[in-house]
Amino acid sequence: MGCPRRNGCCCWKGQRWRNHDRLGRVNILLQLFWTFIKVNLLSTSGPASVGLLYHETVGRFVTESQFVQAVGLSSVLPGSDALQLAMYIGYAAGGIPGGLAALLGSILPPTLIILGVTVVLHRLRREAWVGSFVKGLTPAISVLMVFTAWKIFEKGGGGGWAGWLIGVLSLAAMRLNAPERLVVLAAGIVGIFFLSP
């Protein structure tokens, strides 16, 4: 995990800041807050934001393996994947204050935007172009999600033939309408037995 500051590290280590410089602590919290505001303003949904989040945080706040672990954990746990990723990355970079800064940066943009959009859509709900706009977003978001999934699979090591087999079996289970969280949890358990070093 690299520190965004050049003059001394301000990243969280255990229960203490490595550099006790107050400005450094505030700087990392502001960077986390701004990064998550930016990710939430530039992406369209939780799963679709993973690709942008990867580019913005890996090497800056977390390592690649930490990011893959965070995506896996957030997929298994109940609740919003995007908020769980924000808290994980924020905590890894700045402890509890970092987790709260990242969470606030994740919640603020969509909350304000949805309030504004709701007011506008309530007035335009009978317009045909609104439905067409939403239908037009669907293919682009689907491709973005597939692309992001492929990058995560590649960066996670793939696991050779066993990784591909787990992936194919997971896809088959999803096609048979198995609950997604159970499929991810089962894949993780199978990975313990077949992908352990």
Biotite code that builds the C-alpha atoms (Angstrom):
import biotite.structure as struc

atoms = struc.array([
    struc.Atom([0.000, 0.000, 0.000], chain_id="A", res_id=1, res_name="MET", atom_name="CA", element="C"),
    struc.Atom([1.599, 3.255, -1.087], chain_id="A", res_id=2, res_name="GLY", atom_name="CA", element="C"),
    struc.Atom([1.132, 6.486, 0.752], chain_id="A", res_id=3, res_name="CYS", atom_name="CA", element="C"),
    struc.Atom([-0.157, 9.385, -1.346], chain_id="A", res_id=4, res_name="PRO", atom_name="CA", element="C"),
    struc.Atom([2.115, 11.833, 0.499], chain_id="A", res_id=5, res_name="ARG", atom_name="CA", element="C"),
    struc.Atom([5.674, 12.340, -0.623], chain_id="A", res_id=6, res_name="ARG", atom_name="CA", element="C"),
    struc.Atom([7.156, 13.646, 2.632], chain_id="A", res_id=7, res_name="ASN", atom_name="CA", element="C"),
    struc.Atom([6.510, 10.893, 5.138], chain_id="A", res_id=8, res_name="GLY", atom_name="CA", element="C"),
    struc.Atom([3.844, 8.261, 5.420], chain_id="A", res_id=9, res_name="CYS", atom_name="CA", element="C"),
    struc.Atom([0.455, 9.001, 6.905], chain_id="A", res_id=10, res_name="CYS", atom_name="CA", element="C"),
    struc.Atom([-1.082, 5.557, 6.426], chain_id="A", res_id=11, res_name="CYS", atom_name="CA", element="C"),
    struc.Atom([-2.683, 3.665, 9.292], chain_id="A", res_id=12, res_name="TRP", atom_name="CA", element="C"),
    struc.Atom([-0.602, 0.933, 10.916], chain_id="A", res_id=13, res_name="LYS", atom_name="CA", element="C"),
    struc.Atom([-2.234, -0.957, 13.763], chain_id="A", res_id=14, res_name="GLY", atom_name="CA", element="C"),
    struc.Atom([-3.533, 1.403, 16.431], chain_id="A", res_id=15, res_name="GLN", atom_name="CA", element="C"),
    struc.Atom([-1.238, 4.365, 15.689], chain_id="A", res_id=16, res_name="ARG", atom_name="CA", element="C"),
    struc.Atom([-0.535, 6.671, 12.795], chain_id="A", res_id=17, res_name="TRP", atom_name="CA", element="C"),
    struc.Atom([2.957, 6.081, 11.490], chain_id="A", res_id=18, res_name="ARG", atom_name="CA", element="C"),
    struc.Atom([3.471, 9.813, 11.109], chain_id="A", res_id=19, res_name="ASN", atom_name="CA", element="C"),
    struc.Atom([1.822, 11.785, 13.892], chain_id="A", res_id=20, res_name="HIS", atom_name="CA", element="C"),
    struc.Atom([1.571, 14.843, 11.695], chain_id="A", res_id=21, res_name="ASP", atom_name="CA", element="C"),
    struc.Atom([-2.009, 16.075, 12.034], chain_id="A", res_id=22, res_name="ARG", atom_name="CA", element="C"),
    struc.Atom([-1.913, 17.550, 8.564], chain_id="A", res_id=23, res_name="LEU", atom_name="CA", element="C"),
    struc.Atom([-0.999, 14.127, 7.198], chain_id="A", res_id=24, res_name="GLY", atom_name="CA", element="C"),
    struc.Atom([-3.997, 12.507, 8.860], chain_id="A", res_id=25, res_name="ARG", atom_name="CA", element="C"),
    struc.Atom([-6.358, 15.158, 7.579], chain_id="A", res_id=26, res_name="VAL", atom_name="CA", element="C"),
    struc.Atom([-4.782, 14.865, 4.123], chain_id="A", res_id=27, res_name="ASN", atom_name="CA", element="C"),
    struc.Atom([-5.405, 11.101, 3.853], chain_id="A", res_id=28, res_name="ILE", atom_name="CA", element="C"),
    struc.Atom([-8.985, 11.519, 5.084], chain_id="A", res_id=29, res_name="LEU", atom_name="CA", element="C"),
    struc.Atom([-9.647, 14.271, 2.539], chain_id="A", res_id=30, res_name="LEU", atom_name="CA", element="C"),
    struc.Atom([-8.116, 12.157, -0.227], chain_id="A", res_id=31, res_name="GLN", atom_name="CA", element="C"),
    struc.Atom([-10.332, 9.210, 0.723], chain_id="A", res_id=32, res_name="LEU", atom_name="CA", element="C"),
    struc.Atom([-13.406, 11.446, 0.857], chain_id="A", res_id=33, res_name="PHE", atom_name="CA", element="C"),
    struc.Atom([-12.612, 13.036, -2.514], chain_id="A", res_id=34, res_name="TRP", atom_name="CA", element="C"),
    struc.Atom([-11.787, 9.689, -4.180], chain_id="A", res_id=35, res_name="THR", atom_name="CA", element="C"),
    struc.Atom([-15.113, 8.174, -3.168], chain_id="A", res_id=36, res_name="PHE", atom_name="CA", element="C"),
    struc.Atom([-17.054, 11.277, -4.157], chain_id="A", res_id=37, res_name="ILE", atom_name="CA", element="C"),
    struc.Atom([-15.350, 11.105, -7.562], chain_id="A", res_id=38, res_name="LYS", atom_name="CA", element="C"),
    struc.Atom([-16.011, 7.367, -7.994], chain_id="A", res_id=39, res_name="VAL", atom_name="CA", element="C"),
    struc.Atom([-19.663, 7.791, -7.059], chain_id="A", res_id=40, res_name="ASN", atom_name="CA", element="C"),
    struc.Atom([-20.131, 10.762, -9.375], chain_id="A", res_id=41, res_name="LEU", atom_name="CA", element="C"),
    struc.Atom([-18.454, 9.047, -12.351], chain_id="A", res_id=42, res_name="LEU", atom_name="CA", element="C"),
    struc.Atom([-19.999, 5.581, -12.075], chain_id="A", res_id=43, res_name="SER", atom_name="CA", element="C"),
    struc.Atom([-23.553, 4.401, -12.574], chain_id="A", res_id=44, res_name="THR", atom_name="CA", element="C"),
    struc.Atom([-24.026, 1.666, -9.975], chain_id="A", res_id=45, res_name="SER", atom_name="CA", element="C"),
    struc.Atom([-22.367, -0.332, -7.200], chain_id="A", res_id=46, res_name="GLY", atom_name="CA", element="C"),
    struc.Atom([-21.084, -3.267, -9.295], chain_id="A", res_id=47, res_name="PRO", atom_name="CA", element="C"),
    struc.Atom([-20.232, -1.030, -12.258], chain_id="A", res_id=48, res_name="ALA", atom_name="CA", element="C"),
    struc.Atom([-18.136, 1.226, -10.032], chain_id="A", res_id=49, res_name="SER", atom_name="CA", element="C"),
    struc.Atom([-15.721, -1.573, -9.128], chain_id="A", res_id=50, res_name="VAL", atom_name="CA", element="C"),
    struc.Atom([-13.582, -0.966, -12.237], chain_id="A", res_id=51, res_name="GLY", atom_name="CA", element="C"),
    struc.Atom([-13.207, 2.743, -11.548], chain_id="A", res_id=52, res_name="LEU", atom_name="CA", element="C"),
    struc.Atom([-12.662, 2.068, -7.859], chain_id="A", res_id=53, res_name="LEU", atom_name="CA", element="C"),
    struc.Atom([-9.896, -0.384, -8.774], chain_id="A", res_id=54, res_name="TYR", atom_name="CA", element="C"),
    struc.Atom([-8.062, 2.259, -10.821], chain_id="A", res_id=55, res_name="HIS", atom_name="CA", element="C"),
    struc.Atom([-8.476, 4.946, -8.171], chain_id="A", res_id=56, res_name="GLU", atom_name="CA", element="C"),
    struc.Atom([-7.494, 2.959, -5.076], chain_id="A", res_id=57, res_name="THR", atom_name="CA", element="C"),
    struc.Atom([-5.122, 0.087, -5.942], chain_id="A", res_id=58, res_name="VAL", atom_name="CA", element="C"),
    struc.Atom([-1.552, 1.183, -5.339], chain_id="A", res_id=59, res_name="GLY", atom_name="CA", element="C"),
    struc.Atom([-2.742, 4.368, -3.680], chain_id="A", res_id=60, res_name="ARG", atom_name="CA", element="C"),
    struc.Atom([-4.754, 3.176, -0.674], chain_id="A", res_id=61, res_name="PHE", atom_name="CA", element="C"),
    struc.Atom([-4.723, -0.652, -0.897], chain_id="A", res_id=62, res_name="VAL", atom_name="CA", element="C"),
    struc.Atom([-2.779, -3.401, -2.611], chain_id="A", res_id=63, res_name="THR", atom_name="CA", element="C"),
    struc.Atom([-4.204, -5.489, -5.433], chain_id="A", res_id=64, res_name="GLU", atom_name="CA", element="C"),
    struc.Atom([-4.683, -8.495, -3.157], chain_id="A", res_id=65, res_name="SER", atom_name="CA", element="C"),
    struc.Atom([-6.477, -6.362, -0.566], chain_id="A", res_id=66, res_name="GLN", atom_name="CA", element="C"),
    struc.Atom([-8.806, -5.059, -3.277], chain_id="A", res_id=67, res_name="PHE", atom_name="CA", element="C"),
    struc.Atom([-9.637, -8.569, -4.534], chain_id="A", res_id=68, res_name="VAL", atom_name="CA", element="C"),
    struc.Atom([-10.239, -9.660, -0.924], chain_id="A", res_id=69, res_name="GLN", atom_name="CA", element="C"),
    struc.Atom([-12.506, -6.640, -0.352], chain_id="A", res_id=70, res_name="ALA", atom_name="CA", element="C"),
    struc.Atom([-14.560, -7.404, -3.476], chain_id="A", res_id=71, res_name="VAL", atom_name="CA", element="C"),
    struc.Atom([-14.932, -11.036, -2.384], chain_id="A", res_id=72, res_name="GLY", atom_name="CA", element="C"),
    struc.Atom([-15.980, -10.145, 1.147], chain_id="A", res_id=73, res_name="LEU", atom_name="CA", element="C"),
    struc.Atom([-18.432, -7.481, 0.020], chain_id="A", res_id=74, res_name="SER", atom_name="CA", element="C"),
    struc.Atom([-20.022, -9.981, -2.364], chain_id="A", res_id=75, res_name="SER", atom_name="CA", element="C"),
    struc.Atom([-20.698, -12.422, 0.466], chain_id="A", res_id=76, res_name="VAL", atom_name="CA", element="C"),
    struc.Atom([-21.876, -9.998, 3.142], chain_id="A", res_id=77, res_name="LEU", atom_name="CA", element="C"),
    struc.Atom([-25.430, -8.639, 3.108], chain_id="A", res_id=78, res_name="PRO", atom_name="CA", element="C"),
    struc.Atom([-25.898, -5.010, 2.158], chain_id="A", res_id=79, res_name="GLY", atom_name="CA", element="C"),
    struc.Atom([-24.496, -2.660, -0.460], chain_id="A", res_id=80, res_name="SER", atom_name="CA", element="C"),
    struc.Atom([-21.273, -3.865, -2.066], chain_id="A", res_id=81, res_name="ASP", atom_name="CA", element="C"),
    struc.Atom([-20.184, -0.302, -2.866], chain_id="A", res_id=82, res_name="ALA", atom_name="CA", element="C"),
    struc.Atom([-20.536, 0.878, 0.733], chain_id="A", res_id=83, res_name="LEU", atom_name="CA", element="C"),
    struc.Atom([-18.722, -2.164, 2.076], chain_id="A", res_id=84, res_name="GLN", atom_name="CA", element="C"),
    struc.Atom([-15.866, -1.618, -0.394], chain_id="A", res_id=85, res_name="LEU", atom_name="CA", element="C"),
    struc.Atom([-15.666, 2.022, 0.663], chain_id="A", res_id=86, res_name="ALA", atom_name="CA", element="C"),
    struc.Atom([-15.460, 1.126, 4.343], chain_id="A", res_id=87, res_name="MET", atom_name="CA", element="C"),
    struc.Atom([-12.881, -1.630, 3.731], chain_id="A", res_id=88, res_name="TYR", atom_name="CA", element="C"),
    struc.Atom([-10.612, 0.580, 1.624], chain_id="A", res_id=89, res_name="ILE", atom_name="CA", element="C"),
    struc.Atom([-11.065, 3.557, 3.920], chain_id="A", res_id=90, res_name="GLY", atom_name="CA", element="C"),
    struc.Atom([-10.226, 1.470, 6.984], chain_id="A", res_id=91, res_name="TYR", atom_name="CA", element="C"),
    struc.Atom([-7.172, -0.045, 5.273], chain_id="A", res_id=92, res_name="ALA", atom_name="CA", element="C"),
    struc.Atom([-5.860, 3.435, 4.442], chain_id="A", res_id=93, res_name="ALA", atom_name="CA", element="C"),
    struc.Atom([-6.894, 5.415, 7.525], chain_id="A", res_id=94, res_name="GLY", atom_name="CA", element="C"),
    struc.Atom([-8.396, 3.216, 10.219], chain_id="A", res_id=95, res_name="GLY", atom_name="CA", element="C"),
    struc.Atom([-11.857, 3.996, 11.562], chain_id="A", res_id=96, res_name="ILE", atom_name="CA", element="C"),
    struc.Atom([-11.691, 7.690, 10.557], chain_id="A", res_id=97, res_name="PRO", atom_name="CA", element="C"),
    struc.Atom([-10.694, 6.595, 7.043], chain_id="A", res_id=98, res_name="GLY", atom_name="CA", element="C"),
    struc.Atom([-13.585, 4.162, 6.839], chain_id="A", res_id=99, res_name="GLY", atom_name="CA", element="C"),
    struc.Atom([-16.011, 6.885, 7.901], chain_id="A", res_id=100, res_name="LEU", atom_name="CA", element="C"),
    struc.Atom([-14.541, 9.414, 5.414], chain_id="A", res_id=101, res_name="ALA", atom_name="CA", element="C"),
    struc.Atom([-14.823, 6.920, 2.546], chain_id="A", res_id=102, res_name="ALA", atom_name="CA", element="C"),
    struc.Atom([-18.349, 5.979, 3.605], chain_id="A", res_id=103, res_name="LEU", atom_name="CA", element="C"),
    struc.Atom([-19.434, 9.625, 3.712], chain_id="A", res_id=104, res_name="LEU", atom_name="CA", element="C"),
    struc.Atom([-17.858, 10.195, 0.287], chain_id="A", res_id=105, res_name="GLY", atom_name="CA", element="C"),
    struc.Atom([-19.835, 7.212, -1.029], chain_id="A", res_id=106, res_name="SER", atom_name="CA", element="C"),
    struc.Atom([-23.175, 8.200, 0.468], chain_id="A", res_id=107, res_name="ILE", atom_name="CA", element="C"),
    struc.Atom([-23.221, 11.937, -0.179], chain_id="A", res_id=108, res_name="LEU", atom_name="CA", element="C"),
    struc.Atom([-23.280, 12.105, -4.029], chain_id="A", res_id=109, res_name="PRO", atom_name="CA", element="C"),
    struc.Atom([-25.990, 9.508, -4.666], chain_id="A", res_id=110, res_name="PRO", atom_name="CA", element="C"),
    struc.Atom([-28.154, 10.890, -1.880], chain_id="A", res_id=111, res_name="THR", atom_name="CA", element="C"),
    struc.Atom([-28.086, 14.411, -3.270], chain_id="A", res_id=112, res_name="LEU", atom_name="CA", element="C"),
    struc.Atom([-28.426, 13.234, -6.877], chain_id="A", res_id=113, res_name="ILE", atom_name="CA", element="C"),
    struc.Atom([-31.367, 10.906, -6.210], chain_id="A", res_id=114, res_name="ILE", atom_name="CA", element="C"),
    struc.Atom([-33.212, 13.682, -4.417], chain_id="A", res_id=115, res_name="LEU", atom_name="CA", element="C"),
    struc.Atom([-32.784, 15.942, -7.451], chain_id="A", res_id=116, res_name="GLY", atom_name="CA", element="C"),
    struc.Atom([-33.557, 13.204, -9.996], chain_id="A", res_id=117, res_name="VAL", atom_name="CA", element="C"),
    struc.Atom([-36.672, 12.137, -8.117], chain_id="A", res_id=118, res_name="THR", atom_name="CA", element="C"),
    struc.Atom([-38.059, 15.648, -8.272], chain_id="A", res_id=119, res_name="VAL", atom_name="CA", element="C"),
    struc.Atom([-37.313, 15.911, -12.016], chain_id="A", res_id=120, res_name="VAL", atom_name="CA", element="C"),
    struc.Atom([-38.528, 12.394, -12.919], chain_id="A", res_id=121, res_name="LEU", atom_name="CA", element="C"),
    struc.Atom([-41.719, 12.902, -10.983], chain_id="A", res_id=122, res_name="HIS", atom_name="CA", element="C"),
    struc.Atom([-42.462, 15.768, -13.341], chain_id="A", res_id=123, res_name="ARG", atom_name="CA", element="C"),
    struc.Atom([-41.261, 13.933, -16.501], chain_id="A", res_id=124, res_name="LEU", atom_name="CA", element="C"),
    struc.Atom([-42.487, 10.397, -15.735], chain_id="A", res_id=125, res_name="ARG", atom_name="CA", element="C"),
    struc.Atom([-44.845, 10.287, -18.698], chain_id="A", res_id=126, res_name="ARG", atom_name="CA", element="C"),
    struc.Atom([-42.168, 11.243, -21.265], chain_id="A", res_id=127, res_name="GLU", atom_name="CA", element="C"),
    struc.Atom([-41.170, 8.352, -23.581], chain_id="A", res_id=128, res_name="ALA", atom_name="CA", element="C"),
    struc.Atom([-37.511, 9.385, -23.836], chain_id="A", res_id=129, res_name="TRP", atom_name="CA", element="C"),
    struc.Atom([-36.920, 8.705, -20.128], chain_id="A", res_id=130, res_name="VAL", atom_name="CA", element="C"),
    struc.Atom([-37.690, 4.975, -20.565], chain_id="A", res_id=131, res_name="GLY", atom_name="CA", element="C"),
    struc.Atom([-35.565, 4.844, -23.735], chain_id="A", res_id=132, res_name="SER", atom_name="CA", element="C"),
    struc.Atom([-32.653, 6.462, -21.927], chain_id="A", res_id=133, res_name="PHE", atom_name="CA", element="C"),
    struc.Atom([-32.739, 3.841, -19.176], chain_id="A", res_id=134, res_name="VAL", atom_name="CA", element="C"),
    struc.Atom([-32.998, 1.012, -21.744], chain_id="A", res_id=135, res_name="LYS", atom_name="CA", element="C"),
    struc.Atom([-29.967, 2.456, -23.545], chain_id="A", res_id=136, res_name="GLY", atom_name="CA", element="C"),
    struc.Atom([-27.874, 2.309, -20.387], chain_id="A", res_id=137, res_name="LEU", atom_name="CA", element="C"),
    struc.Atom([-28.437, -1.409, -19.854], chain_id="A", res_id=138, res_name="THR", atom_name="CA", element="C"),
    struc.Atom([-26.076, -2.845, -22.552], chain_id="A", res_id=139, res_name="PRO", atom_name="CA", element="C"),
    struc.Atom([-23.233, -0.484, -21.649], chain_id="A", res_id=140, res_name="ALA", atom_name="CA", element="C"),
    struc.Atom([-23.491, -1.292, -17.948], chain_id="A", res_id=141, res_name="ILE", atom_name="CA", element="C"),
    struc.Atom([-23.610, -5.034, -18.690], chain_id="A", res_id=142, res_name="SER", atom_name="CA", element="C"),
    struc.Atom([-20.405, -4.854, -20.756], chain_id="A", res_id=143, res_name="VAL", atom_name="CA", element="C"),
    struc.Atom([-18.704, -2.777, -18.067], chain_id="A", res_id=144, res_name="LEU", atom_name="CA", element="C"),
    struc.Atom([-19.584, -5.377, -15.429], chain_id="A", res_id=145, res_name="MET", atom_name="CA", element="C"),
    struc.Atom([-18.243, -8.263, -17.574], chain_id="A", res_id=146, res_name="VAL", atom_name="CA", element="C"),
    struc.Atom([-15.024, -6.341, -18.268], chain_id="A", res_id=147, res_name="PHE", atom_name="CA", element="C"),
    struc.Atom([-14.533, -5.595, -14.569], chain_id="A", res_id=148, res_name="THR", atom_name="CA", element="C"),
    struc.Atom([-15.235, -9.214, -13.608], chain_id="A", res_id=149, res_name="ALA", atom_name="CA", element="C"),
    struc.Atom([-12.608, -10.387, -16.100], chain_id="A", res_id=150, res_name="TRP", atom_name="CA", element="C"),
    struc.Atom([-10.006, -7.975, -14.683], chain_id="A", res_id=151, res_name="LYS", atom_name="CA", element="C"),
    struc.Atom([-10.705, -9.151, -11.133], chain_id="A", res_id=152, res_name="ILE", atom_name="CA", element="C"),
    struc.Atom([-10.462, -12.804, -12.259], chain_id="A", res_id=153, res_name="PHE", atom_name="CA", element="C"),
    struc.Atom([-7.116, -12.100, -13.950], chain_id="A", res_id=154, res_name="GLU", atom_name="CA", element="C"),
    struc.Atom([-5.681, -10.142, -11.021], chain_id="A", res_id=155, res_name="LYS", atom_name="CA", element="C"),
    struc.Atom([-6.882, -12.736, -8.529], chain_id="A", res_id=156, res_name="GLY", atom_name="CA", element="C"),
    struc.Atom([-4.600, -15.260, -10.212], chain_id="A", res_id=157, res_name="GLY", atom_name="CA", element="C"),
    struc.Atom([-7.336, -17.234, -11.958], chain_id="A", res_id=158, res_name="GLY", atom_name="CA", element="C"),
    struc.Atom([-6.292, -20.362, -10.073], chain_id="A", res_id=159, res_name="GLY", atom_name="CA", element="C"),
    struc.Atom([-5.472, -22.379, -13.220], chain_id="A", res_id=160, res_name="GLY", atom_name="CA", element="C"),
    struc.Atom([-7.893, -25.143, -14.191], chain_id="A", res_id=161, res_name="TRP", atom_name="CA", element="C"),
    struc.Atom([-9.450, -25.214, -10.696], chain_id="A", res_id=162, res_name="ALA", atom_name="CA", element="C"),
    struc.Atom([-10.203, -21.484, -10.856], chain_id="A", res_id=163, res_name="GLY", atom_name="CA", element="C"),
    struc.Atom([-11.800, -21.858, -14.284], chain_id="A", res_id=164, res_name="TRP", atom_name="CA", element="C"),
    struc.Atom([-13.854, -24.813, -13.029], chain_id="A", res_id=165, res_name="LEU", atom_name="CA", element="C"),
    struc.Atom([-15.083, -22.803, -10.029], chain_id="A", res_id=166, res_name="ILE", atom_name="CA", element="C"),
    struc.Atom([-15.951, -19.950, -12.401], chain_id="A", res_id=167, res_name="GLY", atom_name="CA", element="C"),
    struc.Atom([-17.887, -22.185, -14.802], chain_id="A", res_id=168, res_name="VAL", atom_name="CA", element="C"),
    struc.Atom([-19.749, -23.915, -11.960], chain_id="A", res_id=169, res_name="LEU", atom_name="CA", element="C"),
    struc.Atom([-20.593, -20.522, -10.436], chain_id="A", res_id=170, res_name="SER", atom_name="CA", element="C"),
    struc.Atom([-21.940, -19.336, -13.788], chain_id="A", res_id=171, res_name="LEU", atom_name="CA", element="C"),
    struc.Atom([-24.045, -22.501, -14.122], chain_id="A", res_id=172, res_name="ALA", atom_name="CA", element="C"),
    struc.Atom([-25.415, -22.045, -10.598], chain_id="A", res_id=173, res_name="ALA", atom_name="CA", element="C"),
    struc.Atom([-26.316, -18.429, -11.357], chain_id="A", res_id=174, res_name="MET", atom_name="CA", element="C"),
    struc.Atom([-28.090, -19.492, -14.556], chain_id="A", res_id=175, res_name="ARG", atom_name="CA", element="C"),
    struc.Atom([-30.126, -21.943, -12.454], chain_id="A", res_id=176, res_name="LEU", atom_name="CA", element="C"),
    struc.Atom([-31.184, -19.000, -10.244], chain_id="A", res_id=177, res_name="ASN", atom_name="CA", element="C"),
    struc.Atom([-29.158, -20.008, -7.192], chain_id="A", res_id=178, res_name="ALA", atom_name="CA", element="C"),
    struc.Atom([-28.833, -17.164, -4.644], chain_id="A", res_id=179, res_name="PRO", atom_name="CA", element="C"),
    struc.Atom([-25.766, -15.107, -5.620], chain_id="A", res_id=180, res_name="GLU", atom_name="CA", element="C"),
    struc.Atom([-24.388, -14.773, -2.110], chain_id="A", res_id=181, res_name="ARG", atom_name="CA", element="C"),
    struc.Atom([-24.555, -18.528, -1.564], chain_id="A", res_id=182, res_name="LEU", atom_name="CA", element="C"),
    struc.Atom([-22.777, -19.152, -4.884], chain_id="A", res_id=183, res_name="VAL", atom_name="CA", element="C"),
    struc.Atom([-19.958, -16.760, -3.916], chain_id="A", res_id=184, res_name="VAL", atom_name="CA", element="C"),
    struc.Atom([-19.701, -18.274, -0.436], chain_id="A", res_id=185, res_name="LEU", atom_name="CA", element="C"),
    struc.Atom([-19.628, -21.824, -1.855], chain_id="A", res_id=186, res_name="ALA", atom_name="CA", element="C"),
    struc.Atom([-16.949, -20.792, -4.384], chain_id="A", res_id=187, res_name="ALA", atom_name="CA", element="C"),
    struc.Atom([-14.838, -19.410, -1.552], chain_id="A", res_id=188, res_name="GLY", atom_name="CA", element="C"),
    struc.Atom([-15.169, -22.614, 0.460], chain_id="A", res_id=189, res_name="ILE", atom_name="CA", element="C"),
    struc.Atom([-14.287, -24.731, -2.595], chain_id="A", res_id=190, res_name="VAL", atom_name="CA", element="C"),
    struc.Atom([-11.300, -22.412, -3.173], chain_id="A", res_id=191, res_name="GLY", atom_name="CA", element="C"),
    struc.Atom([-9.995, -23.210, 0.318], chain_id="A", res_id=192, res_name="ILE", atom_name="CA", element="C"),
    struc.Atom([-9.713, -26.869, -0.651], chain_id="A", res_id=193, res_name="PHE", atom_name="CA", element="C"),
    struc.Atom([-8.623, -26.653, -4.302], chain_id="A", res_id=194, res_name="PHE", atom_name="CA", element="C"),
    struc.Atom([-6.680, -23.380, -4.525], chain_id="A", res_id=195, res_name="LEU", atom_name="CA", element="C"),
    struc.Atom([-4.665, -23.513, -1.283], chain_id="A", res_id=196, res_name="SER", atom_name="CA", element="C"),
    struc.Atom([-0.891, -23.398, -1.798], chain_id="A", res_id=197, res_name="PRO", atom_name="CA", element="C"),
])
